Amino acid sequence: MSVQVPYARCAQGPYENWVHGLGQAYAHPGLDRASDVLSCVFEADDPFAIGDVPGHWSTGQGTFRTPVLWSANGFRSRFVPALFCERDDAPSDTPAQGLKLFADAVNETPVPTVAGQAAGSEVVAHVNYPVRAPTLCADWSDSAAPDPAPQQDAIVIVAIVDDGIPFAHRNFIAASGRGTRIEYCWSQSATKAGQPMLFGREYDKAAIDALYRRHGGDEGAVYQAAGLAGGGDPTVRFPLDRMFSHGAHVLDSLAGQTPGHGDPRQDRVQIIAVDLPAMASADTSGFGKDMFVLSAMHYIFDRAERIAAAYAAPGARVPLVINLSYGHSSGPHDGNGLVEAAFDEMIAARRAHHPTAVVLPSGNMFMQSIHAVMTEPHFAQATGPVALDWFLPPDDRTSSFLEIWFPDGVNPDDLRVELVPPAHARLDQYAFAFPAAQTVAHAPVTKGGAPIGQLSTERCRGGRWRHVVALAPTDVGQDQTPAPAGRWTLRVTKRMADPVPGYATDPTQQIKAGGLQFWIQRDEDFAASGSGARQSYFIDPHNALYADDGRLAEMDSGPGAALVRRFGTMSGMATGAHVLRVGGYDEMTLRAARYSCAGALRAKDGASPEVMPAGAQVQLSAVSERSVTQPGIVGAGTRSGTYIAQSGTSSAAPQVARALVDMFLDTPSSAMTTVADYLDKLDVQTGTGDPKGPDRLGHYVLRQPRQSGAADEQVRIDLMVQARSVDPVAGA
């Protein structure tokens, strides 16, 4: 009897359906609609050997291709990043047609092609954003591994995933003068020079040094030669065209040295950098970048193997510290997000052989009213549905997204949610109900028959249920219908007999946050990209905005009253089991920075005033503000000699990563396998009382001087002051 071969399927989730389907007319301004190359992540039920995944496979609709994949020591995972390239004669004139071709191609992919012979494994493809066609090199081949160095030493590898990486900057040149300390840089949006990758270009140490010499140290000319600056295309953002980029500041905090003031020990630190495409950063909602980020992690882990083989003694344990100063506000916040789960698999696998740390910021949304929770006291006190107002600002040129996550064991029939538009909106219905679903379903929100939004119900990746609201921009172009600005209302009717759980205990006896949880997606104009994004937020009359002393309130109102919560705003990318979560604080006051996000708190018993941490929490904090009058941390701009002060937990995270690197330089053979092992080795102080204590700052506070020493930090500040005294806009 023949055995029927199972085939993969396309997820068709809420974001995919809105971006590539119902809401395609409201695409993010930075999205390359001309490209017919879609990025995606394949997910299987069971782990499979990554080394067995083919470099490409063809279907009747086109070809799937995989980037560099890490497969050392027989690594097994449930996740594979890939690109889908349509066949040349494919009829895909619209994003919806392209999504249909993609889905058909997925349905023609046998499960064993992706996941080997994993018995009973289902494979699902999650589509992301398109890849810019000029960056694609379909017939690429990976570069050759370097020959072993003549003199091997105890080394540490540090890596960054960010936006706008200035790989020719002098702050990354070795103190010995032997050229750049960047061993590998994969610029995912580069189009020229370097080694072609599946998308973008790789610049190894030899290529960076050669480009620098060829252009006489003119860094701008280097980036133009790589297609990373001076592109002349107004639809494409080139971060290295500006004097400041997020990646320049973060990499400098992570591994930079002021020329002439370097630490020779840092020459033992090998740098790997991945520069994400501008589009992956410009859309702050979080959707669309999974493939790019996961590909970056595979690349870093793979190149770390090469560096260890070339520079370290045989059998040596080679530490790897990765800083990923990105985040988003949505997701399950229980460690089961797609990227979080993939990270945990990779970190755990490498830690079995080498010390490995991945450092992420907690986020900067603590005070922005983007999180709310409904628990049993809210329903017990209500005489009807419990209502939560959601304000959409005017002049917002990007879509707004809201996620509603149900507790474990609770489904959409137990808590019925409907969306009520503003009174002045005059939509086609007074209220819109979410669709019923076995796995996933979508329903339009319409005005005059035109879709201006989408309501989705999904059992996300086979786990918890969620609703997702997508609404069109409130400021649109001609021949488009905007979503009405103003107060939208979410009304929730409890139909279940049992109480809505405020928290739960997982099999490891860890407390998990419960309740019906609401998160608004981050919606910002990142790095002045010109997207026109404006953040929406919740309005709650029970949420006290000011404390008794007149300052902005940084503690949540009592349980059972306010719906809006500050605690629980932890970045949706940072709740995995094996990552380090870093908050930010003011150096002068040792208080948590007002924006620094924190994990959830829950009442111990119903409406009890006593609360306890629930779910992932900030583990330690570093300086993100020097003082009230001196905001931010000083770091490099995109050109040598330029400096700027940048605020945010993205500036705190690389300081922790750098401290870990310094610790590994002193103890390179440390056999550390848990998060606690890493924290115990750092030179830290313990946190103090509320709201400065474990709930906001974590259990540890990094107090050692920033950068590579206090003297080096003072040099940086002096240089910035000097530059500003000559040119008021230098480094700005």
RAKAFEN-V978076 format. One record per residue. N is the residue number from 0. OMEGA is omega as a letter, one per 40 degrees, with the letter a starting at -180 (* if undefined). BURIAL is b if it has 24 or more other ideal C-beta (glycine too) atoms within 12 Angstrom, else e. Layout:
BEGIN
<<N OMEGA BURIAL> <N OMEGA BURIAL>>
END
This chain:
BEGIN
<<0 i e> <1 i e> <2 a e> <3 a e> <4 i e> <5 i b> <6 i b> <7 i b> <8 a b> <9 a b> <10 a b> <11 a b> <12 a b> <13 a b> <14 i b> <15 a b> <16 i b> <17 a b> <18 a b> <19 a b> <20 a b> <21 a b> <22 a b> <23 i b> <24 a b> <25 a b> <26 i b> <27 a b> <28 a b> <29 a b> <30 i b> <31 a b> <32 a b> <33 a e> <34 i b> <35 i b> <36 a b> <37 i b> <38 a b> <39 i b> <40 i b> <41 i b> <42 i b> <43 i b> <44 a e> <45 i e> <46 i b> <47 a b> <48 a b> <49 i b> <50 i e> <51 a e> <52 a b> <53 i b> <54 i b> <55 i b> <56 a b> <57 i e> <58 i b> <59 a e> <60 a b> <61 a b> <62 i b> <63 i b> <64 a b> <65 i b> <66 i b> <67 i b> <68 i b> <69 a b> <70 a b> <71 i b> <72 i e> <73 a e> <74 i b> <75 a b> <76 i b> <77 a b> <78 i b> <79 i b> <80 a b> <81 i b> <82 i b> <83 i b> <84 i b> <85 i b> <86 a e> <87 a e> <88 a e> <89 a b> <90 a e> <91 a b> <92 a e> <93 i e> <94 i b> <95 i b> <96 i e> <97 i b> <98 i b> <99 i b> <100 i b> <101 a b> <102 i b> <103 i b> <104 i b> <105 a b> <106 i e> <107 a b> <108 i b> <109 i b> <110 a b> <111 i b> <112 a b> <113 a b> <114 a b> <115 a b> <116 i e> <117 a b> <118 i e> <119 a e> <120 i b> <121 i b> <122 a b> <123 i b> <124 i b> <125 a b> <126 i b> <127 a b> <128 i b> <129 i b> <130 i b> <131 a b> <132 a e> <133 a b> <134 a b> <135 i b> <136 a b> <137 a b> <138 a e> <139 i b> <140 a e> <141 i b> <142 a b> <143 i e> <144 a e> <145 i e> <146 i e> <147 i e> <148 a e> <149 i e> <150 a e> <151 a e> <152 i e> <153 a b> <154 i b> <155 i b> <156 i b> <157 a b> <158 i b> <159 i b> <160 a b> <161 a b> <162 i b> <163 a b> <164 i b> <165 a b> <166 i b> <167 a b> <168 a b> <169 i b> <170 i b> <171 i b> <172 a b> <173 i b> <174 i b> <175 a e> <176 a e> <177 i e> <178 a b> <179 i b> <180 i b> <181 a b> <182 a b> <183 i b> <184 i b> <185 i b> <186 a b> <187 i b> <188 i b> <189 a b> <190 a b> <191 i b> <192 i b> <193 a b> <194 i b> <195 i b> <196 i b> <197 i b> <198 a b> <199 a b> <200 i b> <201 i b> <202 i b> <203 a b> <204 a b> <205 a b> <206 i b> <207 i b> <208 a b> <209 i e> <210 a b> <211 i b> <212 a e> <213 a e> <214 i e> <215 i e> <216 i e> <217 a e> <218 i b> <219 i b> <220 i e> <221 a b> <222 i b> <223 i b> <224 i b> <225 a b> <226 a b> <227 i b> <228 i b> <229 a e> <230 i b> <231 i e> <232 a e> <233 a e> <234 a e> <235 i b> <236 i b> <237 a b> <238 a b> <239 i b> <240 a b> <241 i b> <242 i b> <243 i b> <244 i b> <245 a b> <246 i b> <247 a b> <248 a b> <249 a b> <250 i b> <251 i b> <252 a b> <253 a b> <254 a b> <255 i b> <256 i b> <257 a b> <258 a e> <259 a e> <260 a b> <261 i b> <262 a b> <263 i e> <264 a b> <265 i b> <266 i b> <267 i b> <268 i b> <269 a b> <270 i b> <271 a b> <272 i b> <273 a b> <274 a b> <275 i b> <276 a b> <277 a b> <278 a b> <279 i b> <280 a b> <281 i b> <282 a b> <283 a b> <284 a b> <285 i b> <286 i b> <287 a b> <288 a b> <289 a b> <290 a b> <291 a b> <292 a b> <293 i b> <294 i b> <295 i b> <296 i b> <297 a b> <298 a b> <299 a b> <300 i b> <301 a b> <302 i b> <303 i b> <304 i b> <305 a b> <306 i b> <307 a b> <308 a b> <309 a b> <310 a b> <311 i b> <312 i e> <313 i e> <314 a e> <315 i b> <316 a b> <317 a b> <318 i b> <319 i b> <320 a b> <321 i b> <322 i b> <323 a b> <324 i b> <325 i b> <326 i b> <327 a b> <328 a b> <329 i b> <330 a b> <331 i b> <332 i b> <333 i b> <334 a b> <335 i b> <336 a b> <337 a b> <338 i b> <339 a b> <340 i b> <341 i b> <342 a b> <343 i b> <344 a b> <345 a b> <346 a b> <347 a b> <348 a b> <349 i b> <350 i b> <351 a e> <352 a b> <353 i b> <354 a b> <355 i b> <356 i b> <357 a b> <358 i b> <359 i b> <360 i b> <361 a b> <362 a b> <363 a b> <364 a b> <365 a b> <366 a b> <367 i b> <368 a b> <369 a b> <370 i b> <371 a b> <372 i b> <373 i b> <374 a b> <375 i b> <376 i b> <377 a b> <378 a b> <379 a e> <380 a e> <381 i e> <382 i e> <383 i e> <384 i e> <385 a b> <386 i b> <387 a b> <388 i b> <389 a b> <390 i b> <391 a b> <392 i b> <393 i e> <394 i e> <395 a b> <396 i b> <397 i b> <398 i b> <399 a b> <400 i b> <401 i b> <402 i b> <403 a b> <404 i b> <405 i b> <406 i b> <407 i b> <408 i e> <409 a b> <410 a b> <411 i b> <412 a e> <413 i b> <414 a b> <415 a b> <416 i b> <417 a b> <418 a b> <419 a b> <420 i b> <421 a b> <422 a e> <423 a e> <424 a b> <425 i e> <426 a b> <427 i e> <428 i e> <429 i e> <430 a b> <431 i b> <432 i b> <433 a b> <434 i b> <435 a e> <436 i b> <437 i e> <438 i b> <439 i b> <440 a b> <441 i b> <442 a b> <443 i b> <444 a b> <445 i b> <446 a b> <447 a e> <448 a e> <449 i e> <450 i b> <451 i b> <452 a b> <453 i b> <454 a b> <455 i b> <456 a b> <457 i b> <458 a b> <459 i b> <460 i b> <461 a e> <462 a e> <463 i b> <464 i b> <465 i b> <466 i b> <467 i b> <468 i b> <469 i b> <470 a b> <471 i b> <472 i b> <473 i b> <474 a b> <475 i b> <476 i e> <477 i e> <478 i e> <479 i e> <480 a b> <481 i b> <482 a b> <483 i b> <484 i b> <485 a b> <486 i b> <487 a b> <488 i b> <489 a b> <490 a b> <491 i b> <492 i b> <493 i b> <494 a e> <495 a e> <496 a e> <497 i e> <498 i b> <499 a b> <500 i b> <501 i b> <502 i b> <503 i b> <504 a e> <505 a e> <506 i e> <507 i e> <508 i e> <509 a e> <510 i b> <511 i b> <512 i b> <513 a b> <514 i b> <515 a b> <516 a b> <517 i b> <518 i b> <519 i b> <520 i b> <521 a b> <522 a b> <523 i b> <524 a b> <525 i b> <526 i b> <527 a e> <528 a b> <529 a e> <530 a b> <531 a b> <532 i b> <533 a b> <534 i b> <535 a b> <536 i b> <537 i b> <538 a b> <539 a b> <540 i e> <541 i b> <542 a b> <543 a e> <544 a e> <545 i e> <546 a e> <547 a e> <548 i e> <549 i e> <550 i e> <551 a e> <552 i e> <553 i b> <554 i b> <555 i b> <556 a b> <557 i e> <558 i b> <559 i b> <560 a e> <561 i b> <562 a b> <563 a b> <564 i b> <565 i b> <566 a b> <567 a b> <568 i b> <569 i b> <570 i b> <571 i b> <572 a b> <573 a b> <574 i b> <575 a b> <576 a b> <577 a b> <578 i b> <579 a b> <580 a b> <581 i b> <582 i b> <583 i b> <584 i b> <585 a b> <586 a b> <587 a e> <588 a e> <589 i b> <590 i b> <591 i b> <592 a b> <593 a b> <594 a b> <595 a b> <596 a b> <597 i b> <598 a b> <599 i b> <600 i b> <601 i b> <602 a b> <603 a e> <604 i e> <605 a b> <606 i e> <607 i e> <608 a e> <609 a e> <610 i b> <611 i b> <612 i b> <613 a b> <614 a b> <615 a b> <616 i b> <617 a b> <618 i b> <619 a b> <620 i b> <621 a b> <622 i b> <623 i b> <624 i b> <625 i b> <626 i e> <627 a e> <628 i e> <629 a e> <630 i b> <631 i b> <632 a b> <633 i b> <634 a b> <635 i b> <636 a b> <637 i b> <638 a b> <639 i b> <640 i b> <641 a b> <642 i b> <643 i b> <644 a b> <645 i b> <646 i b> <647 i b> <648 i b> <649 i b> <650 i b> <651 a b> <652 a b> <653 i b> <654 i b> <655 i b> <656 i b> <657 i b> <658 i b> <659 i b> <660 i b> <661 i b> <662 i b> <663 i b> <664 i b> <665 a e> <666 a e> <667 a b> <668 a e> <669 i b> <670 a e> <671 a b> <672 a e> <673 i e> <674 a b> <675 i e> <676 a e> <677 a b> <678 a b> <679 a e> <680 a b> <681 i b> <682 a e> <683 i b> <684 i e> <685 i e> <686 i b> <687 a e> <688 a e> <689 e e> <690 a b> <691 a b> <692 a b> <693 a b> <694 a b> <695 a b> <696 a b> <697 a b> <698 a b> <699 i b> <700 i b> <701 a b> <702 a b> <703 a b> <704 a e> <705 a b> <706 a b> <707 i b> <708 a e> <709 a e> <710 i e> <711 i b> <712 i b> <713 i e> <714 a b> <715 a b> <716 i b> <717 a e> <718 a b> <719 i b> <720 i e> <721 a e> <722 a b> <723 a e> <724 i e> <725 a e> <726 a e> <727 a e> <728 a e> <729 i e> <730 a b> <731 * e>>
END
